[in-house]
Amino acid sequence: MNRRGEAAEALACDYLRGQGLVVTARNYRCRFGEIDVVAREGGTLVFVEVRRRRSETFGGAAASITPAKRSRLIAAARHYLARLGEAPPCRFDALLIRGEPARIEWIRDAFGE
């Protein structure tokens, strides 16, 4: 990961903590893919995809979460949950970071599943 990506994920973690979530993992990797941030909000496990874009050109940050990327995130989350034994309620969120200075948009339940 490059410095810009690391900075975006650090900003995302700080933001999520400020919103009351507890970050439990960063950059969880398995053969299926990677999850940028895993956090807990109460009893819910939250898988967070962090996307940073300088502009809205080519659809911006939200458009960069393609169906293929979504499938890899879901597969990686299943792998993560299998390690826990008993799966808590969970959801997928997207944290979109745009521009300089950074503006953050938090999309809860981004996949609607």
N, CA, C and O atoms as a GROMACS GRO file, in nm:
protein
  452
    1MET      N    1   0.084  -0.117   0.000
    1MET     CA    2   0.000   0.000   0.000
    1MET      C    3   0.089   0.124   0.000
    1MET      O    4   0.194   0.126   0.063
    2ASN      N    5   0.046   0.225  -0.070
    2ASN     CA    6   0.124   0.348  -0.076
    2ASN      C    7   0.091   0.440   0.043
    2ASN      O    8  -0.002   0.416   0.119
    3ARG      N    9   0.169   0.546   0.055
    3ARG     CA   10   0.150   0.638   0.168
    3ARG      C   11   0.013   0.704   0.167
    3ARG      O   12  -0.048   0.725   0.272
    4ARG      N   13  -0.034   0.735   0.050
    4ARG     CA   14  -0.166   0.799   0.038
    4ARG      C   15  -0.277   0.706   0.088
    4ARG      O   16  -0.369   0.749   0.157
    5GLY      N   17  -0.266   0.577   0.053
    5GLY     CA   18  -0.364   0.479   0.101
    5GLY      C   19  -0.356   0.460   0.251
    5GLY      O   20  -0.458   0.450   0.318
    6GLU      N   21  -0.235   0.455   0.304
    6GLU     CA   22  -0.218   0.442   0.449
    6GLU      C   23  -0.276   0.562   0.522
    6GLU      O   24  -0.341   0.547   0.625
    7ALA      N   25  -0.253   0.681   0.467
    7ALA     CA   26  -0.306   0.803   0.529
    7ALA      C   27  -0.459   0.803   0.525
    7ALA      O   28  -0.523   0.845   0.622
    8ALA      N   29  -0.517   0.756   0.415
    8ALA     CA   30  -0.663   0.750   0.403
    8ALA      C   31  -0.721   0.653   0.506
    8ALA      O   32  -0.823   0.682   0.569
    9GLU      N   33  -0.657   0.537   0.523
    9GLU     CA   34  -0.707   0.440   0.620
    9GLU      C   35  -0.690   0.491   0.764
    9GLU      O   36  -0.777   0.466   0.848
   10ALA      N   37  -0.580   0.560   0.792
   10ALA     CA   38  -0.562   0.618   0.926
   10ALA      C   39  -0.668   0.723   0.953
   10ALA      O   40  -0.724   0.728   1.063
   11LEU      N   41  -0.698   0.807   0.854
   11LEU     CA   42  -0.802   0.907   0.867
   11LEU      C   43  -0.938   0.841   0.890
   11LEU      O   44  -1.017   0.885   0.973
   12ALA      N   45  -0.963   0.734   0.814
   12ALA     CA   46  -1.090   0.661   0.829
   12ALA      C   47  -1.103   0.601   0.969
   12ALA      O   48  -1.210   0.611   1.030
   13CYS      N   49  -0.996   0.541   1.020
   13CYS     CA   50  -1.002   0.482   1.154
   13CYS      C   51  -1.027   0.589   1.260
   13CYS      O   52  -1.107   0.569   1.351
   14ASP      N   53  -0.959   0.702   1.248
   14ASP     CA   54  -0.982   0.812   1.342
   14ASP      C   55  -1.126   0.860   1.336
   14ASP      O   56  -1.187   0.885   1.440
   15TYR      N   57  -1.179   0.872   1.216
   15TYR     CA   58  -1.318   0.914   1.198
   15TYR      C   59  -1.415   0.815   1.263
   15TYR      O   60  -1.506   0.854   1.336
   16LEU      N   61  -1.394   0.686   1.235
   16LEU     CA   62  -1.483   0.584   1.290
   16LEU      C   63  -1.477   0.581   1.442
   16LEU      O   64  -1.580   0.568   1.508
   17ARG      N   65  -1.358   0.593   1.498
   17ARG     CA   66  -1.344   0.599   1.644
   17ARG      C   67  -1.420   0.720   1.700
   17ARG      O   68  -1.485   0.711   1.804
   18GLY      N   69  -1.410   0.831   1.630
   18GLY     CA   70  -1.482   0.951   1.672
   18GLY      C   71  -1.633   0.935   1.668
   18GLY      O   72  -1.706   1.006   1.737
   19GLN      N   73  -1.680   0.841   1.586
   19GLN     CA   74  -1.823   0.811   1.576
   19GLN      C   75  -1.866   0.701   1.673
   19GLN      O   76  -1.981   0.658   1.673
   20GLY      N   77  -1.771   0.655   1.756
   20GLY     CA   78  -1.803   0.557   1.859
   20GLY      C   79  -1.776   0.412   1.824
   20GLY      O   80  -1.807   0.324   1.903
   21LEU      N   81  -1.718   0.384   1.707
   21LEU     CA   82  -1.685   0.247   1.671
   21LEU      C   83  -1.551   0.208   1.731
   21LEU      O   84  -1.467   0.293   1.759
   22VAL      N   85  -1.532   0.079   1.750
   22VAL     CA   86  -1.405   0.025   1.799
   22VAL      C   87  -1.340  -0.049   1.684
   22VAL      O   88  -1.393  -0.148   1.634
   23VAL      N   89  -1.225   0.000   1.641
   23VAL     CA   90  -1.153  -0.064   1.531
   23VAL      C   91  -1.083  -0.188   1.585
   23VAL      O   92  -1.004  -0.180   1.679
   24THR      N   93  -1.111  -0.303   1.524
   24THR     CA   94  -1.054  -0.429   1.571
   24THR      C   95  -0.947  -0.485   1.478
   24THR      O   96  -0.865  -0.567   1.520
   25ALA      N   97  -0.947  -0.442   1.351
   25ALA     CA   98  -0.846  -0.490   1.255
   25ALA      C   99  -0.833  -0.391   1.141
   25ALA      O  100  -0.928  -0.323   1.104
   26ARG      N  101  -0.712  -0.387   1.086
   26ARG     CA  102  -0.686  -0.308   0.964
   26ARG      C  103  -0.616  -0.398   0.864
   26ARG      O  104  -0.533  -0.481   0.901
   27ASN      N  105  -0.650  -0.381   0.739
   27ASN     CA  106  -0.586  -0.454   0.629
   27ASN      C  107  -0.590  -0.605   0.650
   27ASN      O  108  -0.488  -0.674   0.637
   28TYR      N  109  -0.707  -0.656   0.682
   28TYR     CA  110  -0.722  -0.802   0.695
   28TYR      C  111  -0.711  -0.862   0.555
   28TYR      O  112  -0.789  -0.828   0.466
   29ARG      N  113  -0.614  -0.951   0.538
   29ARG     CA  114  -0.590  -1.012   0.407
   29ARG      C  115  -0.605  -1.164   0.415
   29ARG      O  116  -0.564  -1.228   0.511
   30CYS      N  117  -0.663  -1.217   0.310
   30CYS     CA  118  -0.670  -1.362   0.293
   30CYS      C  119  -0.664  -1.387   0.144
   30CYS      O  120  -0.650  -1.294   0.065
   31ARG      N  121  -0.673  -1.512   0.104
   31ARG     CA  122  -0.659  -1.545  -0.038
   31ARG      C  123  -0.773  -1.488  -0.123
   31ARG      O  124  -0.761  -1.480  -0.245
   32PHE      N  125  -0.882  -1.449  -0.059
   32PHE     CA  126  -0.998  -1.398  -0.133
   32PHE      C  127  -0.993  -1.248  -0.157
   32PHE      O  128  -1.055  -1.197  -0.251
   33GLY      N  129  -0.920  -1.177  -0.073
   33GLY     CA  130  -0.914  -1.032  -0.088
   33GLY      C  131  -0.870  -0.965   0.040
   33GLY      O  132  -0.811  -1.028   0.128
   34GLU      N  133  -0.899  -0.838   0.050
   34GLU     CA  134  -0.858  -0.758   0.166
   34GLU      C  135  -0.975  -0.674   0.215
   34GLU      O  136  -1.055  -0.623   0.137
   35ILE      N  137  -0.982  -0.660   0.347
   35ILE     CA  138  -1.078  -0.571   0.409
   35ILE      C  139  -0.997  -0.459   0.474
   35ILE      O  140  -0.908  -0.485   0.555
   36ASP      N  141  -1.028  -0.335   0.437
   36ASP     CA  142  -0.950  -0.222   0.486
   36ASP      C  143  -0.959  -0.207   0.637
   36ASP      O  144  -0.857  -0.196   0.706
   37VAL      N  145  -1.082  -0.206   0.690
   37VAL     CA  146  -1.103  -0.187   0.833
   37VAL      C  147  -1.214  -0.279   0.881
   37VAL      O  148  -1.317  -0.293   0.815
   38VAL      N  149  -1.193  -0.342   0.995
   38VAL     CA  150  -1.298  -0.418   1.063
   38VAL      C  151  -1.320  -0.347   1.196
   38VAL      O  152  -1.225  -0.320   1.269
   39ALA      N  153  -1.446  -0.317   1.226
   39ALA     CA  154  -1.477  -0.243   1.349
   39ALA      C  155  -1.603  -0.300   1.412
   39ALA      O  156  -1.676  -0.378   1.350
   40ARG      N  157  -1.626  -0.261   1.535
   40ARG     CA  158  -1.750  -0.299   1.605
   40ARG      C  159  -1.828  -0.174   1.640
   40ARG      O  160  -1.773  -0.075   1.687
   41GLU      N  161  -1.957  -0.183   1.615
   41GLU     CA  162  -2.049  -0.078   1.658
   41GLU      C  163  -2.155  -0.148   1.742
   41GLU      O  164  -2.247  -0.210   1.689
   42GLY      N  165  -2.140  -0.138   1.874
   42GLY     CA  166  -2.224  -0.217   1.962
   42GLY      C  167  -2.199  -0.363   1.937
   42GLY      O  168  -2.084  -0.408   1.941
   43GLY      N  169  -2.304  -0.439   1.910
   43GLY     CA  170  -2.290  -0.581   1.883
   43GLY      C  171  -2.273  -0.616   1.737
   43GLY      O  172  -2.271  -0.734   1.700
   44THR      N  173  -2.260  -0.515   1.652
   44THR     CA  174  -2.250  -0.537   1.508
   44THR      C  175  -2.105  -0.528   1.462
   44THR      O  176  -2.032  -0.436   1.499
   45LEU      N  177  -2.064  -0.624   1.381
   45LEU     CA  178  -1.932  -0.622   1.320
   45LEU      C  179  -1.945  -0.549   1.187
   45LEU      O  180  -2.033  -0.580   1.106
   46VAL      N  181  -1.857  -0.451   1.165
   46VAL     CA  182  -1.867  -0.366   1.047
   46VAL      C  183  -1.740  -0.383   0.962
   46VAL      O  184  -1.629  -0.359   1.009
   47PHE      N  185  -1.759  -0.423   0.837
   47PHE     CA  186  -1.650  -0.434   0.741
   47PHE      C  187  -1.651  -0.305   0.659
   47PHE      O  188  -1.752  -0.272   0.596
   48VAL      N  189  -1.540  -0.232   0.661
   48VAL     CA  190  -1.537  -0.099   0.600
   48VAL      C  191  -1.440  -0.096   0.482
   48VAL      O  192  -1.323  -0.130   0.496
   49GLU      N  193  -1.490  -0.054   0.368
   49GLU     CA  194  -1.407  -0.029   0.251
   49GLU      C  195  -1.378   0.122   0.247
   49GLU      O  196  -1.470   0.204   0.246
   50VAL      N  197  -1.250   0.156   0.243
   50VAL     CA  198  -1.208   0.296   0.241
   50VAL      C  199  -1.165   0.331   0.099
   50VAL      O  200  -1.082   0.262   0.040
   51ARG      N  201  -1.222   0.439   0.045
   51ARG     CA  202  -1.188   0.483  -0.090
   51ARG      C  203  -1.159   0.632  -0.086
   51ARG      O  204  -1.237   0.711  -0.033
   52ARG      N  205  -1.046   0.669  -0.143
   52ARG     CA  206  -1.010   0.811  -0.151
   52ARG      C  207  -0.989   0.849  -0.296
   52ARG      O  208  -0.920   0.780  -0.371
   53ARG      N  209  -1.049   0.959  -0.334
   53ARG     CA  210  -1.034   1.013  -0.467
   53ARG      C  211  -1.017   1.164  -0.456
   53ARG      O  212  -1.077   1.229  -0.370
   54ARG      N  213  -0.936   1.218  -0.544
   54ARG     CA  214  -0.914   1.363  -0.544
   54ARG      C  215  -1.032   1.437  -0.604
   54ARG      O  216  -1.060   1.551  -0.566
   55SER      N  217  -1.102   1.374  -0.697
   55SER     CA  218  -1.213   1.441  -0.764
   55SER      C  219  -1.321   1.340  -0.799
   55SER      O  220  -1.306   1.219  -0.779
   56GLU      N  221  -1.430   1.392  -0.851
   56GLU     CA  222  -1.542   1.307  -0.892
   56GLU      C  223  -1.527   1.259  -1.037
   56GLU      O  224  -1.617   1.194  -1.090
   57THR      N  225  -1.415   1.289  -1.100
   57THR     CA  226  -1.390   1.244  -1.235
   57THR      C  227  -1.399   1.092  -1.240
   57THR      O  228  -1.350   1.024  -1.150
   58PHE      N  229  -1.460   1.039  -1.342
   58PHE     CA  230  -1.478   0.895  -1.359
   58PHE      C  231  -1.565   0.834  -1.250
   58PHE      O  232  -1.551   0.715  -1.220
   59GLY      N  233  -1.654   0.912  -1.192
   59GLY     CA  234  -1.750   0.859  -1.096
   59GLY      C  235  -1.709   0.871  -0.951
   59GLY      O  236  -1.791   0.845  -0.863
   60GLY      N  237  -1.589   0.909  -0.923
   60GLY     CA  238  -1.547   0.931  -0.785
   60GLY      C  239  -1.528   0.804  -0.706
   60GLY      O  240  -1.520   0.694  -0.762
   61ALA      N  241  -1.522   0.821  -0.574
   61ALA     CA  242  -1.488   0.712  -0.484
   61ALA      C  243  -1.593   0.601  -0.482
   61ALA      O  244  -1.558   0.483  -0.486
   62ALA      N  245  -1.720   0.637  -0.478
   62ALA     CA  246  -1.825   0.535  -0.470
   62ALA      C  247  -1.826   0.446  -0.593
   62ALA      O  248  -1.844   0.324  -0.583
   63ALA      N  249  -1.807   0.505  -0.710
   63ALA     CA  250  -1.810   0.428  -0.834
   63ALA      C  251  -1.692   0.332  -0.845
   63ALA      O  252  -1.695   0.239  -0.925
   64SER      N  253  -1.589   0.355  -0.766
   64SER     CA  254  -1.471   0.268  -0.773
   64SER      C  255  -1.492   0.134  -0.701
   64SER      O  256  -1.406   0.046  -0.710
   65ILE      N  257  -1.603   0.119  -0.631
   65ILE     CA  258  -1.635  -0.010  -0.568
   65ILE      C  259  -1.717  -0.090  -0.669
   65ILE      O  260  -1.840  -0.086  -0.670
   66THR      N  261  -1.646  -0.162  -0.752
   66THR     CA  262  -1.708  -0.237  -0.862
   66THR      C  263  -1.773  -0.365  -0.811
   66THR      O  264  -1.748  -0.407  -0.698
   67PRO      N  265  -1.857  -0.428  -0.892
   67PRO     CA  266  -1.914  -0.557  -0.852
   67PRO      C  267  -1.806  -0.661  -0.820
   67PRO      O  268  -1.823  -0.741  -0.729
   68ALA      N  269  -1.696  -0.660  -0.894
   68ALA     CA  270  -1.587  -0.755  -0.866
   68ALA      C  271  -1.524  -0.727  -0.731
   68ALA      O  272  -1.496  -0.819  -0.655
   69LYS      N  273  -1.503  -0.600  -0.699
   69LYS     CA  274  -1.446  -0.562  -0.570
   69LYS      C  275  -1.542  -0.601  -0.458
   69LYS      O  276  -1.501  -0.652  -0.354
   70ARG      N  277  -1.669  -0.577  -0.480
   70ARG     CA  278  -1.770  -0.614  -0.381
   70ARG      C  279  -1.769  -0.764  -0.354
   70ARG      O  280  -1.777  -0.806  -0.238
   71SER      N  281  -1.757  -0.845  -0.457
   71SER     CA  282  -1.752  -0.991  -0.441
   71SER      C  283  -1.630  -1.033  -0.360
   71SER      O  284  -1.639  -1.122  -0.275
   72ARG      N  285  -1.515  -0.970  -0.387
   72ARG     CA  286  -1.393  -1.003  -0.311
   72ARG      C  287  -1.408  -0.962  -0.164
   72ARG      O  288  -1.362  -1.034  -0.076
   73LEU      N  289  -1.472  -0.849  -0.138
   73LEU     CA  290  -1.494  -0.805   0.001
   73LEU      C  291  -1.584  -0.904   0.076
   73LEU      O  292  -1.557  -0.938   0.191
   74ILE      N  293  -1.689  -0.947   0.011
   74ILE     CA  294  -1.782  -1.042   0.073
   74ILE      C  295  -1.710  -1.174   0.102
   74ILE      O  296  -1.727  -1.231   0.209
   75ALA      N  297  -1.630  -1.222   0.008
   75ALA     CA  298  -1.557  -1.347   0.029
   75ALA      C  299  -1.456  -1.333   0.142
   75ALA      O  300  -1.443  -1.425   0.223
   76ALA      N  301  -1.386  -1.220   0.149
   76ALA     CA  302  -1.290  -1.198   0.257
   76ALA      C  303  -1.362  -1.189   0.392
   76ALA      O  304  -1.311  -1.238   0.493
   77ALA      N  305  -1.478  -1.126   0.394
   77ALA     CA  306  -1.556  -1.115   0.518
   77ALA      C  307  -1.602  -1.253   0.565
   77ALA      O  308  -1.599  -1.282   0.685
   78ARG      N  309  -1.645  -1.337   0.473
   78ARG     CA  310  -1.684  -1.474   0.509
   78ARG      C  311  -1.566  -1.549   0.571
   78ARG      O  312  -1.583  -1.622   0.669
   79HIS      N  313  -1.448  -1.530   0.514
   79HIS     CA  314  -1.328  -1.592   0.568
   79HIS      C  315  -1.301  -1.542   0.710
   79HIS      O  316  -1.271  -1.621   0.799
   80TYR      N  317  -1.312  -1.412   0.730
   80TYR     CA  318  -1.292  -1.351   0.862
   80TYR      C  319  -1.393  -1.408   0.962
   80TYR      O  320  -1.356  -1.444   1.074
   81LEU      N  321  -1.519  -1.414   0.922
   81LEU     CA  322  -1.624  -1.464   1.011
   81LEU      C  323  -1.604  -1.612   1.046
   81LEU      O  324  -1.634  -1.653   1.158
   82ALA      N  325  -1.553  -1.690   0.953
   82ALA     CA  326  -1.530  -1.832   0.979
   82ALA      C  327  -1.430  -1.852   1.092
   82ALA      O  328  -1.438  -1.950   1.166
   83ARG      N  329  -1.338  -1.760   1.107
   83ARG     CA  330  -1.238  -1.767   1.214
   83ARG      C  331  -1.299  -1.740   1.351
   83ARG      O  332  -1.246  -1.783   1.453
   84LEU      N  333  -1.412  -1.669   1.354
   84LEU     CA  334  -1.473  -1.631   1.481
   84LEU      C  335  -1.554  -1.743   1.544
   84LEU      O  336  -1.578  -1.743   1.665
   85GLY      N  337  -1.596  -1.838   1.464
   85GLY     CA  338  -1.682  -1.943   1.517
   85GLY      C  339  -1.827  -1.903   1.509
   85GLY      O  340  -1.900  -1.948   1.420
   86GLU      N  341  -1.870  -1.818   1.599
   86GLU     CA  342  -2.008  -1.769   1.598
   86GLU      C  343  -2.010  -1.630   1.536
   86GLU      O  344  -1.943  -1.539   1.586
   87ALA      N  345  -2.086  -1.614   1.430
   87ALA     CA  346  -2.088  -1.487   1.358
   87ALA      C  347  -2.188  -1.390   1.421
   87ALA      O  348  -2.305  -1.423   1.437
   88PRO      N  349  -2.141  -1.269   1.456
   88PRO     CA  350  -2.232  -1.166   1.506
   88PRO      C  351  -2.306  -1.101   1.389
   88PRO      O  352  -2.273  -1.126   1.273
   89PRO      N  353  -2.406  -1.019   1.418
   89PRO     CA  354  -2.466  -0.941   1.309
   89PRO      C  355  -2.355  -0.857   1.244
   89PRO      O  356  -2.265  -0.808   1.312
   90CYS      N  357  -2.362  -0.842   1.113
   90CYS     CA  358  -2.257  -0.764   1.046
   90CYS      C  359  -2.315  -0.687   0.929
   90CYS      O  360  -2.426  -0.713   0.883
   91ARG      N  361  -2.234  -0.591   0.881
   91ARG     CA  362  -2.274  -0.512   0.765
   91ARG      C  363  -2.148  -0.462   0.695
   91ARG      O  364  -2.038  -0.469   0.750
   92PHE      N  365  -2.165  -0.413   0.573
   92PHE     CA  366  -2.057  -0.354   0.495
   92PHE      C  367  -2.083  -0.205   0.482
   92PHE      O  368  -2.190  -0.163   0.438
   93ASP      N  369  -1.984  -0.126   0.521
   93ASP     CA  370  -1.993   0.019   0.506
   93ASP      C  371  -1.884   0.065   0.409
   93ASP      O  372  -1.786  -0.005   0.386
   94ALA      N  373  -1.904   0.183   0.354
   94ALA     CA  374  -1.801   0.246   0.271
   94ALA      C  375  -1.771   0.382   0.331
   94ALA      O  376  -1.862   0.456   0.369
   95LEU      N  377  -1.645   0.414   0.340
   95LEU     CA  378  -1.602   0.545   0.386
   95LEU      C  379  -1.533   0.611   0.266
   95LEU      O  380  -1.426   0.570   0.224
   96LEU      N  381  -1.597   0.713   0.214
   96LEU     CA  382  -1.548   0.781   0.095
   96LEU      C  383  -1.481   0.911   0.136
   96LEU      O  384  -1.541   0.994   0.205
   97ILE      N  385  -1.359   0.929   0.094
   97ILE     CA  386  -1.281   1.047   0.129
   97ILE      C  387  -1.251   1.120   0.000
   97ILE      O  388  -1.194   1.065  -0.094
   98ARG      N  389  -1.291   1.248  -0.003
   98ARG     CA  390  -1.276   1.327  -0.125
   98ARG      C  391  -1.205   1.458  -0.098
   98ARG      O  392  -1.222   1.520   0.007
   99GLY      N  393  -1.126   1.499  -0.196
   99GLY     CA  394  -1.070   1.633  -0.199
   99GLY      C  395  -0.965   1.664  -0.096
   99GLY      O  396  -0.928   1.581  -0.012
  100GLU      N  397  -0.918   1.787  -0.104
  100GLU     CA  398  -0.822   1.844  -0.009
  100GLU      C  399  -0.875   1.980   0.029
  100GLU      O  400  -0.887   2.064  -0.060
  101PRO      N  401  -0.908   2.010   0.152
  101PRO     CA  402  -0.899   1.919   0.265
  101PRO      C  403  -1.002   1.806   0.252
  101PRO      O  404  -1.102   1.819   0.181
  102ALA      N  405  -0.975   1.699   0.320
  102ALA     CA  406  -1.057   1.578   0.308
  102ALA      C  407  -1.199   1.599   0.358
  102ALA      O  408  -1.221   1.653   0.466
  103ARG      N  409  -1.294   1.555   0.276
  103ARG     CA  410  -1.435   1.550   0.316
  103ARG      C  411  -1.473   1.403   0.322
  103ARG      O  412  -1.446   1.328   0.228
  104ILE      N  413  -1.535   1.362   0.430
  104ILE     CA  414  -1.566   1.221   0.450
  104ILE      C  415  -1.716   1.198   0.439
  104ILE      O  416  -1.796   1.270   0.498
  105GLU      N  417  -1.751   1.096   0.362
  105GLU     CA  418  -1.890   1.051   0.352
  105GLU      C  419  -1.893   0.906   0.398
  105GLU      O  420  -1.820   0.822   0.346
  106TRP      N  421  -1.978   0.877   0.496
  106TRP     CA  422  -1.989   0.743   0.552
  106TRP      C  423  -2.119   0.682   0.501
  106TRP      O  424  -2.228   0.732   0.532
  107ILE      N  425  -2.109   0.578   0.424
  107ILE     CA  426  -2.228   0.507   0.375
  107ILE      C  427  -2.243   0.380   0.456
  107ILE      O  428  -2.167   0.285   0.439
  108ARG      N  429  -2.342   0.378   0.544
  108ARG     CA  430  -2.370   0.260   0.624
  108ARG      C  431  -2.448   0.160   0.539
  108ARG      O  432  -2.531   0.199   0.456
  109ASP      N  433  -2.420   0.033   0.561
  109ASP     CA  434  -2.488  -0.074   0.487
  109ASP      C  435  -2.480  -0.047   0.337
  109ASP      O  436  -2.581  -0.048   0.267
  110ALA      N  437  -2.359  -0.023   0.290
  110ALA     CA  438  -2.336   0.018   0.152
  110ALA      C  439  -2.381  -0.085   0.049
  110ALA      O  440  -2.414  -0.050  -0.064
  111PHE      N  441  -2.383  -0.212   0.088
  111PHE     CA  442  -2.421  -0.317  -0.007
  111PHE      C  443  -2.568  -0.354   0.006
  111PHE      O  444  -2.620  -0.428  -0.077
  112GLY      N  445  -2.635  -0.304   0.109
  112GLY     CA  446  -2.776  -0.332   0.128
  112GLY      C  447  -2.811  -0.476   0.149
  112GLY      O  448  -2.918  -0.522   0.108
  113GLU      N  449  -2.718  -0.550   0.213
  113GLU     CA  450  -2.744  -0.694   0.237
  113GLU      C  451  -2.749  -0.723   0.384
  113GLU      O  452  -2.770  -0.837   0.423
   0.00000   0.00000   0.00000
